Amino acid sequence: MTFEYILNTYKTERYKLYSDIYGNDKVSGVIGFNNYLEYFKHYLGYYTTINNDEELITHAVKGMFKYKLNMYLHPHHKNFNDRGGIEKIKRKNDDEALLNNILDRMDEFEQVIKTNDFAQLYEFIKTNKEAKLSGLDIYDIALRIGSKYEIKPTEVFLHKGTLMGLKMLENKGLVEEDLSLKKTVSIKQLPKALWDMEATHIEDFLNVKNRDFMGI
């Protein structure tokens, strides 16, 4: 299996998102898209339709997005239980706290938006987060808000599955040694086959396909 084969599979296969109906975690299922581009078009495209900043921030922080007739909860916002059934992540409470913190600083939020800089938007959200929210959580929220204002990451942010994917490429000698120690990497530091993709899509690819890299 080659890196190029894995990348082509990502670009052409159906994209599946395991989501719950918002407000009812007993109703869950798979939302299917023809490919990753269609997924991002509908998922991030939803936030471009919101014309009120408070509503935009609320939906972005809570991971709410509308697809066809339903409002869904992004899978990264689910509460997870350990094997004993004990809740390990009180995600809802952390989201509410972050939301209130941002809404209390709307003047600063508006100034950050004017910079048109994704890194500054990311840092603003990070300074208002609760302790349990991860780098991936911050990135997701910044991506959703940024989509409204056409503020996109220009580098690939490393966290969780994306970081795992980069480490695998590092182990296979496809990127320079110790690249995974950084918080972000430029597209040009990654395999040339990725250079025509947006940083947002590369981040997702490294996450979705990280286990496939073991077969290279």
C-alpha positions in Angstrom: 0.0 0.0 0.0 1.4 3.4 -0.9 0.8 6.8 0.6 -0.7 8.0 -2.7 -3.2 5.1 -2.7 -4.4 6.0 0.8 -4.7 9.7 -0.2 -6.7 8.8 -3.3 -9.0 6.6 -1.2 -9.6 9.4 1.2 -10.5 11.8 -1.7 -12.9 9.4 -3.5 -14.6 7.2 -0.9 -17.9 8.1 0.9 -17.4 10.1 4.0 -19.3 8.9 7.1 -20.0 11.0 10.2 -21.4 9.3 13.2 -23.7 11.9 14.8 -26.6 12.3 17.2 -29.7 14.4 16.7 -29.1 17.5 18.8 -30.8 17.3 22.1 -31.5 13.6 21.9 -28.5 11.4 22.3 -30.7 8.3 22.0 -31.2 9.0 18.3 -27.9 8.5 16.5 -26.9 7.3 13.1 -24.5 7.8 10.2 -24.6 10.8 7.9 -23.2 9.9 4.5 -21.5 12.2 2.1 -20.2 11.4 -1.4 -16.7 12.5 -0.4 -14.7 14.6 2.0 -15.3 17.8 0.0 -19.0 17.4 0.2 -18.8 16.8 4.0 -16.9 20.0 4.6 -19.2 21.9 2.2 -22.3 20.9 4.2 -20.7 20.8 7.7 -18.7 24.1 7.7 -21.1 25.6 5.2 -23.8 25.6 7.8 -22.0 28.2 9.9 -21.8 30.6 6.9 -25.6 30.8 6.9 -25.9 32.2 10.4 -26.1 35.9 10.5 -26.1 36.6 14.2 -22.8 36.4 16.0 -24.2 35.2 19.3 -26.0 32.3 17.5 -22.9 31.6 15.5 -20.7 31.3 18.6 -23.4 29.3 20.4 -23.7 26.7 17.6 -20.0 26.6 17.0 -19.1 26.0 20.7 -21.8 23.4 21.2 -21.0 21.6 18.0 -24.4 22.0 16.5 -24.9 21.9 12.7 -27.9 21.5 10.5 -28.0 19.0 7.6 -31.2 18.7 5.6 -34.1 18.7 8.1 -32.2 17.9 11.3 -29.9 19.6 13.7 -27.0 17.3 14.6 -24.4 17.2 17.3 -20.8 16.8 16.0 -19.4 13.5 17.4 -16.5 15.3 19.1 -19.0 16.8 21.5 -20.5 13.6 22.9 -20.0 12.7 26.5 -18.0 9.5 26.8 -18.3 6.9 29.6 -15.7 4.5 30.8 -16.4 0.8 31.0 -18.0 1.1 34.4 -20.5 3.6 33.0 -18.9 6.6 34.8 -18.8 9.8 32.8 -15.3 10.9 32.2 -15.9 14.0 30.2 -18.6 16.5 31.2 -18.4 18.1 27.8 -21.7 20.0 28.0 -20.7 21.9 31.1 -17.3 22.8 29.6 -19.0 24.1 26.4 -21.4 26.2 28.4 -18.6 27.8 30.4 -16.6 28.6 27.2 -19.7 30.0 25.6 -20.4 32.3 28.5 -16.7 33.4 28.6 -16.7 34.4 24.9 -20.1 36.2 25.0 -18.7 38.2 27.9 -15.8 39.4 25.7 -17.6 40.2 22.4 -15.6 43.4 21.9 -12.4 41.4 21.9 -14.0 38.7 19.7 -14.9 41.3 17.1 -11.3 42.6 17.1 -9.9 39.1 16.7 -12.2 38.5 13.7 -10.9 41.7 12.1 -7.4 40.3 12.0 -8.5 37.6 9.6 -5.9 35.4 11.3 -6.9 31.8 12.2 -4.1 31.5 14.7 -5.3 34.5 16.7 -8.9 33.2 16.6 -7.6 29.9 18.0 -5.6 31.6 20.8 -8.6 33.7 21.7 -10.7 30.6 22.2 -7.9 28.9 24.0 -7.7 31.7 26.6 -11.4 31.4 27.3 -11.6 27.6 27.5 -12.2 25.4 30.5 -9.4 23.0 31.6 -10.9 19.9 30.1 -11.2 21.2 26.6 -8.4 19.9 24.3 -6.5 21.4 21.4 -8.8 19.5 19.1 -11.9 21.1 20.8 -10.4 24.5 20.4 -9.5 23.9 16.7 -13.0 22.6 15.9 -14.7 25.7 17.4 -12.2 28.1 15.6 -12.8 26.3 12.3 -16.6 26.6 12.6 -16.5 30.3 13.5 -13.7 31.0 11.0 -15.8 29.5 8.2 -18.3 32.3 8.6 -15.6 35.0 8.0 -13.4 33.0 5.6 -10.7 32.7 8.2 -8.9 29.4 7.5 -5.8 27.8 9.0 -2.8 28.1 6.7 -0.8 25.5 8.6 -1.9 22.0 9.8 -2.7 21.9 13.5 -1.5 18.8 15.3 -3.7 17.1 18.0 -4.9 13.6 18.8 -5.6 11.6 15.6 -3.9 14.1 13.4 -0.7 14.0 15.5 -0.9 10.2 15.5 -1.0 10.3 11.7 2.0 12.5 11.4 3.9 10.4 13.8 3.2 7.4 11.6 4.5 9.2 8.5 7.5 10.2 10.5 8.2 6.6 11.4 7.9 5.6 7.8 10.4 8.3 6.8 7.9 10.3 4.7 8.4 13.5 6.7 11.4 14.9 8.5 12.3 13.5 12.0 10.8 15.2 15.0 8.3 17.1 12.9 5.5 15.8 15.2 7.0 17.7 18.2 5.6 20.9 16.7 2.2 22.4 17.4 1.6 23.2 13.7 3.4 22.3 10.5 3.4 24.0 7.1 1.9 22.1 4.1 5.3 22.2 2.4 6.8 20.1 5.2 4.4 17.3 4.4 4.5 14.8 1.4 4.3 16.6 -1.9 1.0 14.7 -2.8 -0.7 16.9 -0.1 0.5 20.3 -1.4 -2.7 21.0 -3.5 -5.0 20.5 -0.5 -6.2 23.0 2.1 -4.7 22.7 5.6 -8.2 22.0 7.0 -8.5 19.0 4.7 -5.0 17.7 5.4 -5.7 17.8 9.2 -8.7 15.7 8.6 -6.9 13.3 6.3 -4.1 12.6 8.8 -6.7 11.9 11.4 -9.1 9.7 9.4 -6.4 7.6 7.7 -3.7 7.5 10.5 -4.1 3.7 11.0 -3.8 3.0 7.3 -0.3 4.5 7.3 0.8 1.4 9.2 0.4 -0.6 6.0 2.8 1.6 3.9 
